[in-house]
Amino acid sequence: MLSAIVRAFRTPDLRRKLLFTLGIIAIFRLGAFIPSPGVNYSNVKTCLSPLVSGQDQQQGIYQLMNLFSGGALLQVSVFALGIMPYITASIIVQLLRVVIPRFQELYDEGQAGQTKLTQYTRYLTIALGLLNATTLVSLVRSGQLFPNCQLQIIPDQSIVTTILIIITLTAGTGLIMWMGELVTEKGIGNGMSLLIFTSIAANFPSSLGAIWSSKGPGTFFIVLVIGLVTMALVVFVEQSQRRIPVQYAKRMIGRRTVGGTTTYIPIKVNMAGVIPVIFASSMLYLPALVAQFNTPKNGSNIQPWVEWINNNLTKGDHPVYMIIYFILIIFFTYFYVAITFNPEEVADNMKKYGGFIPGIRAGKPTADYLQYVLSRITLPGSLYLGLVALIPLIALVLVQANTNFPFGGTSILIMVGVGIETVKQIDAQLQQRHYEGLLR
């Protein structure tokens, strides 16, 4: 393993790509600690101390955004919004392919059409960044970002300072998007995924240190063992797939004979990735947000439905929250797989090029068979996603690790998935040059 890493850095082209990727990651992490103009950073650090020590809990979508920004959100730095606006924009553009026929036509056009969709994603990212920046500044000014902290984060609350902070945060989002695309083009791996990986990995030392200091070495080693076992199981499931054999008939094109090959369609157990977990977290945050706006400031005359939401849907350790969260993940897994994998389109492409599944007629029977396999393999995939997402919530009850529990849910799924894909790319480039991969 070490010799393979040395071999990778001795290869000039691969070394240049690796160093370029590491340089972009270093700049990305540096931006997470540069405070936005007009922000009192000393007060921010004072308000952050209860969160770092695990004495306070942040629930909802802002916890997810803080995870994806590597802790920059709660520090109100220039990269506070992180990669979250781009992720949201990408998901929206992908979903719009189902709603707007023009988007599907652009996708079917190939490289030119997909370049146009990428441009739309960039514009939408900037728009979402502007919206998120405005929301974040409003939360900071009103004191809702740190509810238990009375310190003033933005001393100068003039309109000029507010606009300057919003522009800075939006520009930071655009810069992160540009750096991610640079890594994809000139570095190793998918740039956006690597930046998310970096943000999540940056939270691990502080989370584990908080567990050690607050719960002692016994709980720390229990959490570590649970994390390693979870990581091994996630790697196993993420690599699992159902391979459907496909046979291509021989055809004469001019004087050449083409076809006659056998291949397969890989259908992964977890085809939806981490998207259902993000959707479920966002949906569960909406009732808490509505209840927050309908809760009187003095705490009296609370409506029954608001009180029920505050008691059951605002804390991850409540059984009702866990059950609804689990059901939503299963629902969104089926929903996302249904819009991203079209059995009829796959069957038509196979028929066009003379491919067929042995024992299954081409056309509609093939589409029905693919739908049959897909619906059954999605069930264990959705249950797996739900169980992995519940690990931090169960740990909150069993080991009282608060929100510092790092192994589970969105973080472990993203880290394992990005790690596997990046290692595969490095391995493939090493095999092209040395006939030996990274892991051989």
C-alpha positions in Angstrom: 0.0 0.0 0.0 2.7 2.5 1.0 4.8 1.5 -2.1 1.7 2.2 -4.3 1.3 5.6 -2.8 5.0 6.4 -3.4 4.6 5.1 -6.9 1.6 7.4 -7.4 3.7 10.5 -6.4 6.6 9.4 -8.5 4.4 9.5 -11.6 4.7 13.1 -12.9 1.1 13.4 -14.3 -0.6 11.7 -11.4 1.6 13.7 -8.9 0.5 16.9 -10.5 -3.2 16.0 -10.2 -2.8 14.9 -6.6 -1.0 18.0 -5.5 -3.5 20.2 -7.4 -6.4 18.5 -5.6 -4.7 18.8 -2.2 -4.0 22.5 -2.9 -7.7 23.2 -3.6 -8.7 21.3 -0.5 -6.3 23.4 1.6 -7.8 26.6 0.2 -11.3 25.3 0.8 -10.5 24.6 4.5 -8.7 28.0 4.9 -11.8 29.8 3.7 -13.9 28.1 6.5 -11.9 30.0 9.1 -11.9 33.5 7.5 -14.8 35.5 9.1 -17.2 37.5 6.9 -16.8 41.3 7.1 -18.7 42.8 10.0 -18.8 39.6 12.0 -17.4 39.6 15.6 -15.4 36.4 15.5 -14.5 36.4 19.2 -18.2 36.4 20.0 -18.8 33.6 17.5 -16.2 31.4 19.2 -17.8 32.1 22.6 -21.2 31.0 21.3 -19.7 28.0 19.6 -18.2 26.5 22.8 -21.4 24.8 24.1 -21.9 23.2 20.6 -18.3 21.9 20.5 -18.5 20.5 24.0 -21.8 18.8 23.2 -23.8 20.8 25.7 -26.2 22.0 23.1 -27.9 20.5 20.1 -28.6 21.8 16.7 -31.4 20.1 14.9 -32.8 20.4 11.4 -31.5 21.5 8.0 -28.9 23.9 9.5 -27.2 21.0 11.2 -26.9 19.4 7.8 -25.7 22.6 6.2 -23.1 23.0 8.9 -21.9 19.4 8.3 -21.5 20.0 4.6 -19.7 23.3 5.2 -17.1 21.7 7.5 -18.4 23.8 10.5 -18.1 27.1 8.5 -21.8 27.8 8.7 -21.9 28.3 12.5 -18.6 30.3 12.3 -20.3 32.7 9.7 -17.1 32.5 7.6 -16.8 33.4 3.9 -17.5 29.8 3.0 -20.3 29.5 5.5 -22.8 28.1 2.9 -20.4 25.5 1.7 -21.4 23.2 -1.1 -25.1 22.9 0.0 -26.5 25.4 -2.6 -24.9 23.5 -5.4 -26.2 20.2 -4.1 -29.7 21.6 -3.9 -29.5 23.1 -7.4 -28.2 19.8 -8.9 -31.1 17.9 -7.3 -33.7 20.5 -8.5 -32.4 20.4 -12.1 -32.4 16.6 -12.0 -36.0 16.5 -10.7 -37.1 19.1 -13.3 -36.2 16.6 -16.1 -39.4 14.7 -15.0 -41.6 17.8 -14.9 -40.2 19.9 -17.8 -39.9 18.1 -21.2 -37.3 20.6 -22.4 -34.9 19.6 -19.7 -35.2 15.9 -20.7 -34.6 16.9 -24.3 -31.4 18.7 -23.4 -30.3 15.6 -21.4 -30.9 13.4 -24.4 -28.9 15.6 -26.7 -25.7 14.4 -25.2 -22.7 16.6 -24.3 -24.1 19.8 -25.7 -27.4 19.5 -23.9 -25.8 18.4 -20.6 -23.5 21.5 -20.9 -26.6 23.6 -21.0 -28.0 21.9 -18.0 -24.8 22.5 -16.1 -25.0 26.2 -16.9 -28.6 26.2 -15.5 -27.3 24.5 -12.4 -24.7 27.2 -11.9 -27.2 30.0 -12.3 -29.5 28.3 -9.8 -26.6 27.7 -7.4 -25.9 31.5 -7.3 -29.6 32.2 -6.8 -29.9 29.7 -3.9 -26.7 31.0 -2.5 -28.1 34.5 -2.4 -31.3 33.2 -0.7 -29.4 31.1 1.8 -27.1 34.0 2.6 -30.0 36.3 3.3 -31.6 33.7 5.5 -28.4 33.1 7.4 -27.8 36.8 8.0 -31.4 37.2 9.2 -30.9 34.3 11.7 -27.6 35.8 13.0 -29.1 39.3 13.4 -32.2 38.0 15.2 -30.2 35.8 17.5 -31.8 32.5 16.3 -28.7 30.9 15.0 -27.4 30.6 18.5 -30.6 30.6 20.6 -28.8 30.2 24.0 -26.2 32.9 23.3 -27.0 36.5 24.0 -23.8 37.9 22.5 -24.0 40.1 19.4 -22.5 38.4 16.4 -22.9 41.3 14.0 -22.4 44.5 16.0 -22.9 46.9 13.0 -26.4 46.1 11.8 -26.6 48.8 9.1 -28.0 47.9 5.7 -24.5 48.4 4.0 -22.9 45.9 6.3 -25.8 43.4 5.8 -25.6 43.7 2.0 -21.8 43.3 2.2 -22.1 40.1 4.2 -24.7 38.7 1.9 -22.6 39.4 -1.2 -19.5 37.9 0.5 -21.4 34.7 1.4 -22.8 34.4 -2.1 -19.4 35.0 -3.7 -18.0 32.3 -1.4 -20.6 29.8 -2.8 -19.6 30.7 -6.4 -15.9 30.3 -5.6 -16.5 26.8 -4.0 -18.5 25.8 -7.1 -15.6 26.9 -9.3 -13.0 25.1 -7.2 -15.0 21.9 -7.3 -15.2 22.1 -11.1 -11.5 22.7 -11.3 -10.7 19.6 -9.3 -13.0 17.5 -11.6 -11.2 18.9 -14.7 -7.6 19.0 -13.5 -7.4 16.9 -10.4 -8.4 13.4 -9.1 -12.0 12.4 -8.5 -15.2 14.4 -8.5 -14.5 17.9 -7.2 -17.8 18.6 -5.5 -17.8 15.2 -3.8 -14.3 15.6 -2.6 -15.1 19.0 -1.1 -18.1 17.5 0.8 -15.8 14.6 1.9 -13.3 17.2 3.2 -16.0 19.1 5.1 -17.3 16.0 6.8 -13.9 14.7 7.7 -12.9 18.0 9.2 -15.6 17.5 11.9 -14.4 14.1 13.0 -11.5 15.2 15.3 -13.6 17.7 17.2 -16.6 15.3 17.5 -14.4 12.4 18.8 -12.5 14.8 21.1 -15.8 16.1 22.6 -17.0 12.5 23.3 -13.6 11.7 25.0 -13.8 14.8 27.2 -17.5 14.6 28.1 -18.1 10.8 28.3 -14.7 9.4 29.0 -12.4 6.8 27.2 -15.0 3.9 27.7 -17.7 5.6 25.6 -15.1 6.9 23.2 -13.8 3.3 22.3 -17.4 2.0 22.1 -18.2 4.8 19.6 -15.0 4.0 17.7 -15.9 0.3 17.4 -19.4 1.1 16.3 -18.0 3.4 13.7 -15.5 0.9 12.3 -18.2 -1.8 12.1 -20.6 0.6 10.5 -18.0 1.7 7.9 -17.2 -2.0 7.0 -20.9 -2.8 6.5 -21.5 0.4 4.5 -18.6 -0.5 2.2 -20.0 -4.0 1.7 -23.5 -2.8 0.8 -22.3 0.1 -1.4 -20.3 -2.4 -3.4 -23.2 -4.9 -3.7 -25.1 -5.0 -7.0 -27.4 -7.2 -9.0 -25.9 -8.0 -12.4 -28.5 -8.7 -15.1 -26.9 -10.4 -18.0 -27.3 -8.9 -21.5 -26.6 -10.6 -24.8 -26.0 -8.7 -28.0 -26.8 -10.4 -31.2 -24.3 -10.5 -34.1 -25.0 -8.0 -36.9 -23.4 -7.3 -40.2 -22.5 -3.6 -40.8 -20.9 -3.4 -44.2 -18.2 -6.2 -44.2 -17.8 -6.2 -40.5 -19.5 -8.4 -37.9 -20.4 -6.5 -34.7 -22.1 -7.7 -31.6 -22.1 -11.2 -30.2 -20.8 -10.0 -26.8 -22.1 -10.6 -23.4 -22.3 -7.9 -20.7 -24.5 -7.0 -17.8 -26.6 -4.2 -16.3 -25.3 -3.4 -12.8 -28.2 -2.5 -10.4 -26.8 -1.4 -7.1 -28.6 -2.2 -3.8 -28.3 1.5 -2.9 -29.0 3.3 -6.2 -30.3 6.4 -4.5 -27.1 7.2 -2.6 -27.5 9.7 0.2 -30.3 11.8 -1.5 -33.2 10.2 0.4 -31.6 11.0 3.8 -31.1 14.6 2.8 -34.8 14.8 1.6 -36.1 13.2 4.7 -34.0 15.6 7.0 -35.3 18.6 5.1 -38.9 17.4 5.2 -38.8 16.8 9.0 -37.4 20.3 9.5 -40.4 22.0 7.9 -42.9 21.2 10.7 -40.4 22.4 13.3 -39.9 25.6 11.3 -43.7 26.2 11.0 -44.1 25.6 14.7 -41.2 28.0 15.5 -43.0 30.8 13.7 -46.3 30.0 15.5 -44.8 29.8 19.0 -45.5 33.0 21.2 -42.4 34.7 22.5 -43.6 34.5 26.1 -44.3 30.8 25.8 -48.0 31.0 26.8 -51.2 30.1 24.8 -49.4 27.6 22.6 -51.7 25.8 20.2 -52.0 22.0 20.7 -50.6 21.1 17.3 -47.6 23.4 17.9 -47.0 21.8 21.2 -47.2 18.4 19.7 -44.6 19.3 17.1 -42.3 20.8 19.7 -42.5 17.7 21.8 -42.2 15.0 19.1 -40.5 16.4 15.9 -37.8 18.7 17.2 -35.5 16.2 19.0 -33.9 13.2 17.3 -34.1 11.0 20.3 -38.0 10.8 20.3 -39.5 7.6 19.0 -42.1 9.4 16.8 -39.3 11.4 15.2 -37.3 8.2 14.5 -40.3 6.4 13.0 -41.3 9.2 10.7 -37.7 9.7 9.7 -37.3 6.0 8.8 -40.6 6.0 6.8 -39.7 9.1 4.9 -36.3 7.6 3.9 -38.0 4.5 2.5 -40.5 6.7 0.6 -37.8 9.0 -0.9 -35.6 6.0 -1.8 -38.4 4.6 -4.0 -39.2 8.0 -5.4 -35.6 9.0 -6.3 -34.9 5.6 -7.9 -38.1 5.8 -9.9 -37.1 9.1 -11.5 -33.4 8.3 -12.0 -33.7 4.8 -13.5 -36.2 4.4 -16.3 -36.6 0.7 -17.3 -38.5 1.6 -20.5 -35.6 3.8 -21.7 -33.0 1.1 -20.9 -35.1 -1.6 -22.7 -35.5 0.7 -25.7 -31.8 1.3 -25.9 -31.1 -2.4 -25.6 -33.5 -3.2 -28.4 -32.0 -0.4 -30.6 -28.6 -2.0 -30.5 -29.7 -5.6 -30.6 -29.4 -6.5 -27.0 -31.6 -8.7 -24.9 -31.8 -10.4 -21.6 -31.6 -14.2 -22.0 -35.0 -15.7 -21.6 -36.8 -12.3 -21.8 -38.3 -10.9 -25.0 -37.1 -7.5 -26.1 -39.3 -4.4 -25.6 -42.0 -4.2 -23.0 -41.3 -7.7 -21.4 -37.7 -6.5 -20.8 -38.9 -3.2 -19.2 -41.3 -5.2 -17.0 -38.6 -7.5 -15.9 -36.2 -4.6 -15.1 -39.0 -2.9 -13.1 -39.6 -6.2 -11.2 -35.9 -6.5 -10.2 -35.6 -2.8 -9.4 -38.7 -2.7 -7.1 -37.4 -5.7 -5.1 -33.8 -4.7 -4.8 -34.8 -1.2 -3.7 -36.5 -2.5 -0.6 -33.3 -3.8 1.1 -31.6 -0.6 -0.1 -34.2 1.6 1.5 -34.1 -0.3 4.8 -30.3 -0.1 4.8 -30.4 3.6 4.3 -33.0 4.0 7.1 -30.9 2.0 9.5 -27.7 3.8 8.8 -29.4 7.1 9.1 -30.8 6.1 12.5 -27.4 5.2 13.9 -26.7 8.7 15.3 -30.2 9.0 16.7 -29.9 5.6 18.5 -26.4 6.6 19.8 -28.0 9.7 21.2 -30.2 7.5 23.4 -27.8 4.7 24.2 -24.4 6.4 24.7 -25.6 9.9 25.1 -23.2 11.1 22.5 -25.4 14.1 21.6 -24.9 15.5 18.0 -21.1 14.7 18.3 -21.6 11.1 17.1 -19.8 11.2 13.8 -20.3 7.7 12.5 -23.7 7.2 10.8 -26.3 8.9 8.6 -25.3 11.3 5.9 -21.6 11.6 6.9 -20.6 7.9 6.8 -22.5 7.3 3.5 -20.8 10.2 1.7 -17.4 9.5 3.1 -17.4 5.9 2.1 -18.9 6.5 -1.3 -16.5 9.3 -2.2 -13.6 7.4 -0.8 -14.3 4.3 -2.9 -14.8 6.2 -6.1 -11.6 8.3 -5.6 -9.5 5.3 -4.8 -10.9 3.5 -7.9 -9.8 6.5 -10.1 -6.3 6.6 -8.7 -6.1 2.8 -9.0 -7.2 3.0 -12.7 -4.5 5.6 -13.5 -1.8 3.6 -11.8 -2.8 0.5 -13.7 -2.4 2.4 -17.0 1.2 3.3 -16.1 2.5 0.6 -13.9 0.2 -2.4 -14.5 -0.3 -2.4 -10.7 -3.1 -0.7 -8.9 -3.2 1.2 -5.6 -4.6 -1.7 -3.6 -2.5 -4.5 -5.2 
